[in-house]
Amino acid sequence: MTNLNTKSKITWCPGCFNFQILNGFKNFINEEIKNGKRKEDFAIVSGIGCHGKIFDYVNLNGINALHGRVLPTAFGIKIGNPNLDIFGFSGDGDSYCEGMEHLIHAARYNSNITLLVHNNQIFALTIGQSTSTTETNYKDKINPEGNKLNPINPIKIMLSADASFVARVFAESKQIEEILEQTKKHKGFKFIEILQPCLIFHPDKNYKDHFYNLQNSGHDKTNFQEAFKKSLEWDYNEIKEDTKIPLGIFYQKQRETFEEKYWQLKDLVKNKNSWKDLKR
């Protein structure tokens, strides 16, 4: 096993689901290295928020980016070296508020990057303000009478933006490992939303009683219409007795990646050259 630990003290709250995400990601990378990859084959990018501290706890190259700028940073790294396996870590505030425009265009560009969004439906690092996925009527310091806005549906948005891989999991180490294993079979932009209750400001509201697995239910992940229909089953609002929350891969369909559209990037991937070696 490769030592992916760092000397940084982990400062997440005891029991935070970020520990599960960190553990699942490390297990996945270690398995990749066991099967022939090197640590130098990977790069990570994180944003600002509780999720962003993951950058300090994984001994891999990368950049801790500005708020909302995970994807353009990851895209820049990918263009610089398209042979890297790049993983972006972002939060719901980071991706769905400040970074929404980058999220839409990342789906459109279809660069071979994996994005994991830690969605706890709250700005946890700044102690509990509502984000764009917070349920209606949630009370916080800036909404003492309750949030009046409806939450957005990121799965629906990603499907509408033509993302070629759209998935949702719960923040359990095994689920993280399993979905990352599935991303290996897909070239293009991989969007993975991780439902992650915040123990302090947005605790678990019986999520697990309402989960079901799309693949176990026979869902056809290549059927866009069916995927869109599944995305509507939960609107990110308050969970009720009859609420169903699908997990797994909503949609996966191979299409040309950004790197395959340009001969320069194709050459770098094929011959593992550097930019200075390119010849037309």
Secondary structure as a PSIPRED ss2 file (coil, helix, strand):
# PSIPRED VFORMAT (PSIPRED V4.0)

   1 M C   1.000  0.000  0.000
   2 T C   1.000  0.000  0.000
   3 N C   1.000  0.000  0.000
   4 L C   1.000  0.000  0.000
   5 N C   1.000  0.000  0.000
   6 T C   1.000  0.000  0.000
   7 K C   1.000  0.000  0.000
   8 S C   1.000  0.000  0.000
   9 K C   1.000  0.000  0.000
  10 I C   1.000  0.000  0.000
  11 T C   1.000  0.000  0.000
  12 W C   1.000  0.000  0.000
  13 C C   1.000  0.000  0.000
  14 P C   1.000  0.000  0.000
  15 G C   1.000  0.000  0.000
  16 C C   1.000  0.000  0.000
  17 F C   1.000  0.000  0.000
  18 N H   0.000  1.000  0.000
  19 F H   0.000  1.000  0.000
  20 Q H   0.000  1.000  0.000
  21 I H   0.000  1.000  0.000
  22 L H   0.000  1.000  0.000
  23 N H   0.000  1.000  0.000
  24 G H   0.000  1.000  0.000
  25 F H   0.000  1.000  0.000
  26 K H   0.000  1.000  0.000
  27 N H   0.000  1.000  0.000
  28 F H   0.000  1.000  0.000
  29 I H   0.000  1.000  0.000
  30 N H   0.000  1.000  0.000
  31 E H   0.000  1.000  0.000
  32 E H   0.000  1.000  0.000
  33 I H   0.000  1.000  0.000
  34 K H   0.000  1.000  0.000
  35 N C   1.000  0.000  0.000
  36 G C   1.000  0.000  0.000
  37 K C   1.000  0.000  0.000
  38 R C   1.000  0.000  0.000
  39 K H   0.000  1.000  0.000
  40 E H   0.000  1.000  0.000
  41 D H   0.000  1.000  0.000
  42 F E   0.000  0.000  1.000
  43 A E   0.000  0.000  1.000
  44 I E   0.000  0.000  1.000
  45 V E   0.000  0.000  1.000
  46 S E   0.000  0.000  1.000
  47 G C   1.000  0.000  0.000
  48 I C   1.000  0.000  0.000
  49 G C   1.000  0.000  0.000
  50 C H   0.000  1.000  0.000
  51 H H   0.000  1.000  0.000
  52 G H   0.000  1.000  0.000
  53 K H   0.000  1.000  0.000
  54 I H   0.000  1.000  0.000
  55 F H   0.000  1.000  0.000
  56 D H   0.000  1.000  0.000
  57 Y H   0.000  1.000  0.000
  58 V C   1.000  0.000  0.000
  59 N C   1.000  0.000  0.000
  60 L C   1.000  0.000  0.000
  61 N C   1.000  0.000  0.000
  62 G E   0.000  0.000  1.000
  63 I E   0.000  0.000  1.000
  64 N E   0.000  0.000  1.000
  65 A C   1.000  0.000  0.000
  66 L C   1.000  0.000  0.000
  67 H C   1.000  0.000  0.000
  68 G C   1.000  0.000  0.000
  69 R C   1.000  0.000  0.000
  70 V H   0.000  1.000  0.000
  71 L H   0.000  1.000  0.000
  72 P H   0.000  1.000  0.000
  73 T H   0.000  1.000  0.000
  74 A H   0.000  1.000  0.000
  75 F H   0.000  1.000  0.000
  76 G H   0.000  1.000  0.000
  77 I H   0.000  1.000  0.000
  78 K H   0.000  1.000  0.000
  79 I H   0.000  1.000  0.000
  80 G H   0.000  1.000  0.000
  81 N C   1.000  0.000  0.000
  82 P C   1.000  0.000  0.000
  83 N C   1.000  0.000  0.000
  84 L C   1.000  0.000  0.000
  85 D E   0.000  0.000  1.000
  86 I E   0.000  0.000  1.000
  87 F E   0.000  0.000  1.000
  88 G E   0.000  0.000  1.000
  89 F E   0.000  0.000  1.000
  90 S E   0.000  0.000  1.000
  91 G E   0.000  0.000  1.000
  92 D H   0.000  1.000  0.000
  93 G H   0.000  1.000  0.000
  94 D H   0.000  1.000  0.000
  95 S H   0.000  1.000  0.000
  96 Y H   0.000  1.000  0.000
  97 C H   0.000  1.000  0.000
  98 E H   0.000  1.000  0.000
  99 G C   1.000  0.000  0.000
 100 M H   0.000  1.000  0.000
 101 E H   0.000  1.000  0.000
 102 H H   0.000  1.000  0.000
 103 L H   0.000  1.000  0.000
 104 I H   0.000  1.000  0.000
 105 H H   0.000  1.000  0.000
 106 A H   0.000  1.000  0.000
 107 A H   0.000  1.000  0.000
 108 R H   0.000  1.000  0.000
 109 Y H   0.000  1.000  0.000
 110 N C   1.000  0.000  0.000
 111 S C   1.000  0.000  0.000
 112 N C   1.000  0.000  0.000
 113 I C   1.000  0.000  0.000
 114 T E   0.000  0.000  1.000
 115 L E   0.000  0.000  1.000
 116 L E   0.000  0.000  1.000
 117 V E   0.000  0.000  1.000
 118 H E   0.000  0.000  1.000
 119 N E   0.000  0.000  1.000
 120 N C   1.000  0.000  0.000
 121 Q C   1.000  0.000  0.000
 122 I C   1.000  0.000  0.000
 123 F E   0.000  0.000  1.000
 124 A C   1.000  0.000  0.000
 125 L C   1.000  0.000  0.000
 126 T C   1.000  0.000  0.000
 127 I C   1.000  0.000  0.000
 128 G C   1.000  0.000  0.000
 129 Q E   0.000  0.000  1.000
 130 S C   1.000  0.000  0.000
 131 T C   1.000  0.000  0.000
 132 S C   1.000  0.000  0.000
 133 T C   1.000  0.000  0.000
 134 T C   1.000  0.000  0.000
 135 E C   1.000  0.000  0.000
 136 T C   1.000  0.000  0.000
 137 N C   1.000  0.000  0.000
 138 Y C   1.000  0.000  0.000
 139 K C   1.000  0.000  0.000
 140 D E   0.000  0.000  1.000
 141 K C   1.000  0.000  0.000
 142 I C   1.000  0.000  0.000
 143 N E   0.000  0.000  1.000
 144 P C   1.000  0.000  0.000
 145 E C   1.000  0.000  0.000
 146 G C   1.000  0.000  0.000
 147 N C   1.000  0.000  0.000
 148 K C   1.000  0.000  0.000
 149 L C   1.000  0.000  0.000
 150 N C   1.000  0.000  0.000
 151 P C   1.000  0.000  0.000
 152 I C   1.000  0.000  0.000
 153 N C   1.000  0.000  0.000
 154 P H   0.000  1.000  0.000
 155 I H   0.000  1.000  0.000
 156 K H   0.000  1.000  0.000
 157 I H   0.000  1.000  0.000
 158 M H   0.000  1.000  0.000
 159 L H   0.000  1.000  0.000
 160 S H   0.000  1.000  0.000
 161 A C   1.000  0.000  0.000
 162 D C   1.000  0.000  0.000
 163 A C   1.000  0.000  0.000
 164 S C   1.000  0.000  0.000
 165 F E   0.000  0.000  1.000
 166 V E   0.000  0.000  1.000
 167 A E   0.000  0.000  1.000
 168 R E   0.000  0.000  1.000
 169 V E   0.000  0.000  1.000
 170 F E   0.000  0.000  1.000
 171 A C   1.000  0.000  0.000
 172 E C   1.000  0.000  0.000
 173 S H   0.000  1.000  0.000
 174 K H   0.000  1.000  0.000
 175 Q H   0.000  1.000  0.000
 176 I H   0.000  1.000  0.000
 177 E H   0.000  1.000  0.000
 178 E H   0.000  1.000  0.000
 179 I H   0.000  1.000  0.000
 180 L H   0.000  1.000  0.000
 181 E H   0.000  1.000  0.000
 182 Q H   0.000  1.000  0.000
 183 T H   0.000  1.000  0.000
 184 K C   1.000  0.000  0.000
 185 K C   1.000  0.000  0.000
 186 H C   1.000  0.000  0.000
 187 K C   1.000  0.000  0.000
 188 G C   1.000  0.000  0.000
 189 F C   1.000  0.000  0.000
 190 K E   0.000  0.000  1.000
 191 F E   0.000  0.000  1.000
 192 I E   0.000  0.000  1.000
 193 E E   0.000  0.000  1.000
 194 I E   0.000  0.000  1.000
 195 L E   0.000  0.000  1.000
 196 Q C   1.000  0.000  0.000
 197 P C   1.000  0.000  0.000
 198 C E   0.000  0.000  1.000
 199 L C   1.000  0.000  0.000
 200 I C   1.000  0.000  0.000
 201 F C   1.000  0.000  0.000
 202 H E   0.000  0.000  1.000
 203 P C   1.000  0.000  0.000
 204 D C   1.000  0.000  0.000
 205 K C   1.000  0.000  0.000
 206 N C   1.000  0.000  0.000
 207 Y H   0.000  1.000  0.000
 208 K H   0.000  1.000  0.000
 209 D H   0.000  1.000  0.000
 210 H H   0.000  1.000  0.000
 211 F E   0.000  0.000  1.000
 212 Y E   0.000  0.000  1.000
 213 N E   0.000  0.000  1.000
 214 L C   1.000  0.000  0.000
 215 Q C   1.000  0.000  0.000
 216 N C   1.000  0.000  0.000
 217 S C   1.000  0.000  0.000
 218 G C   1.000  0.000  0.000
 219 H C   1.000  0.000  0.000
 220 D C   1.000  0.000  0.000
 221 K C   1.000  0.000  0.000
 222 T C   1.000  0.000  0.000
 223 N C   1.000  0.000  0.000
 224 F H   0.000  1.000  0.000
 225 Q H   0.000  1.000  0.000
 226 E H   0.000  1.000  0.000
 227 A H   0.000  1.000  0.000
 228 F H   0.000  1.000  0.000
 229 K H   0.000  1.000  0.000
 230 K H   0.000  1.000  0.000
 231 S H   0.000  1.000  0.000
 232 L C   1.000  0.000  0.000
 233 E C   1.000  0.000  0.000
 234 W C   1.000  0.000  0.000
 235 D C   1.000  0.000  0.000
 236 Y C   1.000  0.000  0.000
 237 N C   1.000  0.000  0.000
 238 E C   1.000  0.000  0.000
 239 I C   1.000  0.000  0.000
 240 K C   1.000  0.000  0.000
 241 E C   1.000  0.000  0.000
 242 D C   1.000  0.000  0.000
 243 T C   1.000  0.000  0.000
 244 K C   1.000  0.000  0.000
 245 I E   0.000  0.000  1.000
 246 P E   0.000  0.000  1.000
 247 L E   0.000  0.000  1.000
 248 G E   0.000  0.000  1.000
 249 I E   0.000  0.000  1.000
 250 F E   0.000  0.000  1.000
 251 Y E   0.000  0.000  1.000
 252 Q E   0.000  0.000  1.000
 253 K C   1.000  0.000  0.000
 254 Q C   1.000  0.000  0.000
 255 R C   1.000  0.000  0.000
 256 E C   1.000  0.000  0.000
 257 T C   1.000  0.000  0.000
 258 F H   0.000  1.000  0.000
 259 E H   0.000  1.000  0.000
 260 E H   0.000  1.000  0.000
 261 K C   1.000  0.000  0.000
 262 Y C   1.000  0.000  0.000
 263 W H   0.000  1.000  0.000
 264 Q H   0.000  1.000  0.000
 265 L H   0.000  1.000  0.000
 266 K H   0.000  1.000  0.000
 267 D H   0.000  1.000  0.000
 268 L H   0.000  1.000  0.000
 269 V H   0.000  1.000  0.000
 270 K H   0.000  1.000  0.000
 271 N H   0.000  1.000  0.000
 272 K C   1.000  0.000  0.000
 273 N C   1.000  0.000  0.000
 274 S C   1.000  0.000  0.000
 275 W H   0.000  1.000  0.000
 276 K H   0.000  1.000  0.000
 277 D H   0.000  1.000  0.000
 278 L C   1.000  0.000  0.000
 279 K C   1.000  0.000  0.000
 280 R C   1.000  0.000  0.000
